[in-house]
Structures are given as C-alpha cells and as structure tokens.
C-alpha cells in the first residue's frame, strides 16, 4: 500500500470495567494458545485457526493486480498443507511467521513499518502470532481509511444536489417509523454477541477470529430481520449454537451442557421482540455513543464505550465517524433550510445573533 493514512489503535483506560473485561477475554485466548503450543506433543488447533484467519486478512489487503503475491499467500498458507503438517506434529510456526512478516512488509503502509520490524525480534511463537494479528488489524483499518478517503471527494462532489432534493422531499412528508433503521442491524448484532458471550467462557470470545466469524454469520442471517424477525433469530440461534459447539471442540474445551445450549438459543430468539431488555439497552447505549461522538469526537468516545459494546468496537468506530462526517456535511449543505425552519420555531428577537452557523 502506497499511502500514509491510518488510525491509531484505541486503548481502553485501565480503569474501564469494559476494558478490563475485554483484556481478560483476549488474554485468556492467547494464554490458551501458548498452553497448546507448549504441550508435548504440541496441539496446533488454535494455531491453525489463527493461520487461516491471517491468510484471509492478507488476501483482503491485496490489490487485483498483485496476482503473484496472491499466489504466494495461497501456497504458503494452504489449509490442507498446514493441516497435514499439524497432524505429523511438525507444523513450523516460526517459519510460517517469518513468511507472513515478509508479506506484511510488502503490504503495510509506511507508518506500520516499525511495528512490523519489531515483530521480527519476537521468538515466542504465541507472542509472535498475537503481535502479527494485532498489526494486521491495524493494516485492515489503514486499507479501509485509505479507500474511504480516496473516494470521498468524488462522492461529495456529486452528492450535494441529490441530497438537497431528497431533503426537500422529506420535509414535505411526516416522519416515518424507519428513521433510525440503519442502526437496527448493529443493535441486533451487538445483542447477539452480548448474549452469546455471557453464555460461554472468556477463552472463546477472546479469540478474534471466532468473534469475526460469529459476526459474519449473524449479519448474514439477520438481513431479513425487519420483515421476519422471529424466523431470522431462530436461524441465528441455531447457527450461533453450532459455531460455539464447533469452536469449543476445535480448541479442546468442554462443550456447553444441553440446558445451557437451550437457554442460549431461547435468549437469542427473544431478541426478535422489540421489548427485549437486552436489545433495548444496547439500542440506548449505541444512541448514547453517537451523541458522545458529536460532542467529544469519535476517538475520545471510543475510550470509554458503554458496557456491552466492546465486541462491536470496530463497527461503532466506522458508524461514529460516518455519523459525524454526515452531520457536518449536512450542516453545510442544508444550512439554508435549517435557518428557515428555526425562524418558524424561535420567536422574533430570541434567535441567537450568531445565526444557524453556531449550531
């Protein structure tokens, strides 16, 4: 990537209970990985899952023209090859890590060069894999930010007239029931993750690739949530319980009991109801986060997320930034409309002298 755009990794303050819980989950997963790799003979279950996720991230960072590097990634991290090596007990984590680091050096933005170089000096396999995964996460954010920034001027140039026309149309009709509908999928996703995490051990939800996989599954199955919420959540409950069962088994952990599984599925299916307490609380907290973004900015708001939102931190960061950008853009584009509206609401003589711009 030939760009310098980046967003620094957010660190929750040590005093934050949410931050402590998140750190505990992550540490539990990496401690479990270290135990597996240190066993005699080594257990490569978690390592294989991590290498699979690392491969997917590397491939997602490639541009269409980088076909040779794509082939190198596919060959070096071929799942069937790694599986055979693991079964023979000779999966060479240090060699694979060196290979991954060389690819990261080619793909990272200049601002990440130092972070990648520091990883080259780590000899502990578990710590090295953890470091690789963290830096790859930053590289993914770099790529997203670069893509958004490169498209933003073009989109802004062509959006103003269209948005004004849409806004004028909106002013002529009463508010509808679906004005904050874009938030609902994220509210449902966070509710699913909160319910699932409360039913499982911290090791499982400390695994980044497990959480990402669960997010993808839940998102895909809730696309029809607005029209068929109960059917959607039934499918989610079945898929989530299956994902948890398979992941616990692959990581060598005890499965959920039948009673706990039934309870988990019931709680997930209850999310279909608008009055569900988990969903209501999550919805209120996401709205609180967005309000904080307008007052404090996105980065400061991320430093102390309301409870239950840490598992959708990346999604909230993107939503919060889009919300702030849209609000500022909206003020610039539609200032004349707001001025006229305020004139009808604020009695003459009471309007602030600084005008609508002060808002």
N, C-alpha and C positions, 0 to 999 in steps of 0.2 A: 504494500500500500504506500503510495507516494503522497502522503498527507500528514499534517501535524495535529489534526483535530482530535480532541479527546475529552473525556470527562473523568475526573479523578474518582477513584473508588471511595465510596462513602463508608465511614466508620462510625458505628453507633457508639455513643458515650458509654464508658464503663458503668455509670450509674443507672443506665436504662435497663429496666427489667426485661423489656423486649430484646435488647441487645444481648443480655446475659443468656436468655433462653436460646436465642439463635446461635450464639457461640457454643453453648453446651451441645446442641444438636450436631453442629458441624464437627466439633472436637470428638464427639462420640463416634461418628462415622470414620474419621481419619485414624482414630485410635484402633478401631476395629480392623481397618486395612493394615495397619502396622502389625497387629497381632497375627493376622493371616499370613503376611509375608515373612514373619519371623518364626512361624511354626515349622516343625520338622515332621514330614516334608512340608514345603510351603503350600498354602492354599491361595490360588490365584483367582478366586471367584469375583471378589470386588475389583481386583486389578483389571480383569477382562472387561467388566462393565465400564470402568473408567476409560480404558483404551478405546473402547467402542465409541464413547461419547467424545473423546478427544479427536478421533478420526472425523466424526460428523462436524465438529466445530471447525477443524482445519479445512474441510471441504467447503463449508459455508463461507469461508473467508476468501476463497479463490475467485478470480475473475474468469469469465468464459474463455478468454484467450490463453489462460495458463493450463493448457491441456497436459503438458509434460509433467508439471508439478502435481497435477491431479492424479496422474498415473502413478507417480512415486508414492503419494499418500496411500492410494488404494493398495499398492503392492506391499508397502512396508507394514501396514496395519490391517492386512486382510484377516477377517474374523476367523475363517477356517484354519489358516496357518497358526494364528495365535492360540486357538483352541487346542490344536494338536500339540503344540509346544507345551502348553499348560498341563495337558494330560500326561506328557512324558516327564514333567517336572523340571524342564529346562527353559522355561519362559524367561528370557533375559531382559528384565526391566531396565537396568542401566543402559543397555544398548539401544533399546527402543526409545528411552527417554532422550538420549543423545540425538537420535534421528529426528524426534519431534522438535527438539530445541533448534536444530539446524533449519527445519522448515519454518518455525516461528520467526527466526531471524530474517528470513526472506520475506515474510508476510507482514510483520509488525510495522506500525508507524514509528518514525524516529524517536518519539517520546517514550516508547516502550523498550528501546534498545538496552538501556541499563538494567531494567527489570529482567529481561531475558538473559543477559550476561551473568547476572547474579545467580540465576538458577544453575548455571553450568558448574558452579562450585559446590553444589549440594551432593553429598554422597549417599545419604539415607534415601532409599527408594520411595518410601511412603511420603517423606517430606518433599521429595522432588516432584512426585506426582501431584501433591497438593499445590505446590508452587506453580507447576505448569497449568493446572486447572484454573487457578486464580488469575494468572496473567492472560490466559486465553479468554477468560470472561471480560477482562478489560479490552482486549483486542476486538471482541464482538461489539462492545459498546462504541469503540472507535469507528468501526465499519458502519454501524447504524447512524452515528452522528455525521459521518462524512457523507453518507448517502442523502440524509435529510438536508444537510447544508448545501450540497451541490444542486439539489432540486428546488430549494426554497425560493430563490429569486425568480425562476421561471414560473413557478406556481403562483407567487404573489402578484406577478405582473398581469396574469390573466384572470385573477380571481375577483378583483375589486368590483367590476361592473356586474358580474354574475351575482356576487353576494349582496350587492345593493338591491338588485331586482328581487332576490329571494326574501330579503328582509322586508321590502315594501309589501310583498305578497303576504308575509307573515303578520304584519301589522294590521292587515285588513280582516283577519280571522281570529276567533278566540283561541286561547291556549288549549292544547290537546293533552291527552293522558300520557303521551310518549315523549315529552320534552327531555328528560334526562336518560332516555332508553340506552344510549351508548354506555352508560355506567353499569347497566344491569348485568351484562356478561362478566364483568370484572367482579361485581358483588357476588355473583353466584360462584365464580371460580374461587374467590377467597374463602367463601363459606365452606365449600367442599374441602379445601386444603386444611382449614381450621378443624373441621370435624374429623377428618382423616388423621391429622397429626395428633389429636387428643386421644385417638384410639390405638396408636402404635407407639413403639419405643422411639427414643430420640435418635438411635442409630440410623433407622430407616430414613427419617426426614432430615438427617444430617448429610445424606447423600445427594449432591447436586443433581446428578443425572436421574435419580429416581424422581425427585421433585419436578424436574423439567418434563420427564416422560408422563407423569401424572397430570401436569398442566396441559400438555398436548392432547391427552385422551379426553380430559374433562371439557376442554374447549371445543373439540370436535363434536362431542356428544350433546352439547348444550346449544348448538346453532339454532335449533328449533324450539328453544325454551319458551319464547314468548307465545307461540301458538299451542305448544303441547308440553307444558311444564312437568306434569306428572310422568308422562312417558319418557321425557328426557332424563329426569332424575332417577327413574328406575334403571335406565341404561347406564347412567353414571355410577349408581350404587353397585351394580354388577361388575362393571369394568374396574372400578377402584378396588373393590374387594379382591378381584382376581390379580390386579397389579401388586397389591400388598402381599398376597399369598405367594406369588412367584418370586418377588424380591426378597422376602424373608427367607424363602427356601434357598435362593441362589447365594445369599450372604451367610448361610449357615446359622440362621436364627430360628427360634421357636415360632411356630405358626400361631395365629390368633385362634382362640377357642371358638367353638360353634356359637356360643352365647354372645361373645364379643363381636363376632362377624355379623350376627343377626342385628345386634344393637347398632353397629356401624351403618349397615345398609338402611335400617329404619331412620336413623338420624339424617342420612344423606337424602332419602326420599322426602323427608319433611321439608327440605329446603324449597321444594316446589311451591309451598304455600307462602303467600305474601306476608302473612303474620308470623312466620317462623322467626323465633327470637334471635338465632344466630345471624340469619340474613338481615334482619332489621338493624342489629348492632353494627354489622360490617358496613351496611349502607350508610349509616350515620357517621361512621369513622372515616369512610372514604370522602364523604362530603366535607368533614372537618379538615381532612388533609388538603383538599383542594382550596378551601378558604385560607388555610395557612400559607399555601403556595402564593396566593395573591398578596398576602401581607408580608411574608418573610422571604419569599423566593423558594424555588424547588429544593435546592441543596440544603438550606437550613431546615426546611420542613422534613426532609428525609432523615435528619439527625435524630429525631425523636418521634418515630412513627407511632400512631395509636396501636394498642395491643391487637394482635391477630392479623396485622397487615404485613409483617416482615417477609412472609413467603411470596408476596406479590410485589416486592420492593422494586424490581426492575420495571414491571408493568406500570406501577404507580409513578415512577420517575418519568417514564415516557408520557403517560397521561398528564401528569402535572405540568411538564414542560409545554406540551401541546396546548393545554388549557390556558397557561399564562401567555403564550405567544398569541393564541387566538383572541384572548381578552384585549391585549394591547393592540392587535391588528384591528379588532372590532371597534375599539375606541377611535382609532384613526380613520377608519372607513366610514363609520356611521355616526360620527360626532354631530353632523347637522341634524340627523333625525332625533338624537337624544336631546339636543337643545330645544327643538320644538316640543317634544314630549314634556320636558321639565317646565317649560313655560306654562303648560296647562295644569301642572300639578302644584307648582310653587307660587303662592300669591305674589302679586307685583310688589316690589320693594323688599321682599325677603330673600330673593335669589342671591347667591354669593356673587360678589363683584368679579371674582376671578373667572367666572363662566364655567362651562362644561369641561374645559381642559383640566380643571383642578380635580375632577373626578378620576 
